[in-house]
């Protein structure tokens, strides 16, 4: 009887939650900080791909997040040149991830790749040595702070989320999260199998005492 009741509950349609019971920045349909996507949220390519998703309905869960980036990102190593966020920010997002999970293999590939894509050594060193972001540009500082908060605290404040969206827009914010998430997945596995560097590659990521 209990199992039947659970199945019946699971079959019920999702009802938008009363806005009054939610934090102010949570949308009642998606139950997250991202409202249902509209074409105005996306670039031209995103709008075209969104129009092709005729069966999409916004609701809670990962689909309403990834719909903000309805295309494959360039996750190849190591350029990021095809990434919609641009190769420089792509490399910065990867380095933030590699630093937070102490992933030497990813870092040693992407620090030189980042320099080739215009990422300044001063910015790289803030990430590498876990330094304060105060001297950086607003975008770089906010992205690093955002990544650190996600990896260390497993959440971001309403204020930090709002600043990310104000600087990058919803679509690019989601794409930056996807890059960090994908490189976390790869780095997680590399850590598990104790991946060592090939002899020709220099270890560039120092150990930090946190």
C-alpha positions in Angstrom: 0.0 0.0 0.0 2.9 2.4 0.9 4.6 1.6 -2.4 1.4 2.3 -4.3 1.0 5.6 -2.6 4.6 6.6 -3.5 4.0 5.7 -7.2 0.8 7.7 -7.3 2.5 10.7 -5.8 5.3 10.4 -8.3 2.8 10.4 -11.1 1.2 13.7 -10.1 1.9 16.7 -12.2 4.4 19.2 -10.9 2.6 22.2 -9.4 4.4 25.5 -9.2 5.2 26.3 -5.6 3.7 29.3 -3.8 6.1 32.2 -4.3 5.5 33.4 -0.8 7.1 30.3 0.7 10.3 30.7 -1.4 13.4 32.9 -1.1 12.9 36.1 -3.2 15.3 35.1 -6.0 13.7 31.6 -6.5 11.3 31.2 -9.5 8.1 29.3 -8.6 8.1 27.2 -11.8 11.8 26.1 -11.9 12.3 26.4 -8.1 15.7 27.8 -8.8 17.4 31.1 -9.5 17.0 30.6 -13.2 13.6 31.5 -14.6 12.2 29.6 -17.6 14.4 30.4 -20.6 13.3 32.8 -23.2 14.9 33.6 -26.6 16.1 36.9 -25.2 18.3 35.0 -22.8 20.3 33.4 -25.6 22.6 34.3 -28.4 21.6 33.7 -32.1 22.8 30.0 -32.2 21.1 29.3 -28.8 17.8 30.8 -30.1 17.9 28.6 -33.2 18.5 25.5 -31.1 15.9 26.4 -28.5 13.3 26.8 -31.3 14.1 23.2 -32.4 13.3 21.9 -28.9 9.5 22.0 -29.3 8.9 19.4 -26.6 10.7 21.3 -23.8 8.7 22.4 -20.8 10.3 24.3 -18.0 10.3 22.8 -14.5 12.5 21.8 -11.6 15.6 19.8 -12.4 18.7 20.0 -14.6 17.0 20.3 -17.9 15.9 23.9 -17.3 19.5 24.8 -16.5 21.2 23.1 -19.5 18.6 24.6 -21.9 20.5 27.9 -21.3 23.3 26.3 -23.3 21.6 24.1 -25.9 24.7 23.1 -27.7 27.9 21.2 -27.2 30.8 23.1 -25.6 34.3 22.8 -26.8 35.7 20.6 -24.1 38.7 19.5 -26.0 42.2 20.0 -24.7 43.4 22.6 -24.5 42.3 25.6 -26.6 38.7 26.5 -25.8 38.6 28.5 -29.0 35.2 27.2 -30.0 33.7 27.8 -26.6 30.9 30.4 -26.5 32.4 32.0 -23.4 35.7 32.6 -25.3 39.0 30.9 -24.9 40.4 33.1 -22.2 37.4 32.6 -19.8 37.3 28.9 -20.8 40.8 28.5 -19.6 40.2 30.4 -16.4 37.2 28.3 -15.6 39.2 25.1 -16.1 42.1 26.4 -14.0 39.7 27.3 -11.1 38.5 23.8 -11.2 41.9 22.2 -11.4 43.1 24.2 -8.4 40.1 23.5 -6.3 40.6 19.7 -6.7 44.4 19.8 -6.8 44.4 18.2 -10.3 48.0 18.4 -11.5 47.4 16.8 -15.0 44.6 19.3 -15.9 46.5 22.3 -14.5 49.8 21.5 -16.2 48.0 21.3 -19.6 45.8 24.4 -19.1 48.2 26.9 -17.5 50.3 27.2 -20.7 47.1 26.9 -22.8 45.6 29.8 -20.8 48.7 32.0 -21.5 48.4 31.2 -25.2 44.7 32.4 -25.0 45.6 35.7 -23.4 45.1 34.8 -19.7 47.6 36.9 -17.8 50.1 35.2 -15.5 49.0 37.5 -12.7 45.4 36.1 -12.9 46.7 32.6 -13.2 48.8 33.1 -10.0 45.8 34.3 -8.0 44.2 31.0 -8.7 47.4 28.9 -8.4 48.4 30.3 -5.0 44.9 30.9 -3.7 45.5 34.6 -3.4 43.0 37.4 -2.9 41.1 38.6 -6.0 40.9 42.3 -5.1 43.5 43.4 -7.7 41.8 41.7 -10.6 39.1 42.9 -13.0 35.5 42.6 -11.8 34.8 39.7 -14.2 37.9 37.7 -13.3 37.5 38.3 -9.6 33.8 37.4 -9.6 34.3 34.2 -11.6 37.1 33.0 -9.3 35.0 33.9 -6.2 32.1 32.0 -7.7 34.1 28.9 -8.4 35.7 28.9 -5.0 32.3 29.2 -3.3 30.9 26.3 -5.3 33.8 24.0 -4.7 34.4 24.9 -1.1 30.9 25.8 0.3 28.9 23.9 -2.3 26.6 26.9 -2.7 26.6 30.6 -3.7 24.9 33.5 -2.2 22.0 35.3 -3.8 24.3 38.3 -4.1 27.1 36.4 -5.8 24.7 34.8 -8.2 23.2 38.1 -9.1 26.7 39.6 -9.7 27.6 36.7 -12.0 24.4 37.2 -14.1 24.9 40.9 -14.2 28.5 40.5 -15.6 28.1 37.5 -17.8 24.3 37.0 -18.4 22.4 33.9 -17.6 23.5 31.9 -20.7 27.2 32.5 -20.2 27.0 31.9 -16.4 25.4 28.5 -17.1 28.1 27.8 -19.7 30.9 28.6 -17.3 29.3 26.3 -14.7 29.1 23.5 -17.3 32.8 23.9 -18.1 33.7 23.7 -14.4 31.4 20.8 -13.9 32.8 18.9 -16.9 36.4 19.4 -15.9 35.6 18.5 -12.3 34.2 15.2 -13.6 37.3 14.5 -15.6 39.6 15.7 -12.8 37.7 13.6 -10.2 38.5 10.5 -12.2 42.1 11.4 -12.8 42.5 11.9 -9.0 40.9 8.5 -8.4 43.3 6.7 -10.7 46.4 8.7 -9.5 47.1 10.0 -13.0 50.8 11.0 -13.3 52.3 13.4 -15.8 54.2 12.3 -18.9 58.0 12.8 -18.7 57.9 15.8 -21.0 55.3 17.7 -19.0 56.3 20.0 -16.2 54.3 19.9 -13.0 53.1 23.5 -12.5 50.6 23.2 -9.7 52.1 23.6 -6.2 50.7 21.9 -3.2 48.7 24.2 -0.9 48.3 24.0 2.8 44.6 24.9 3.3 
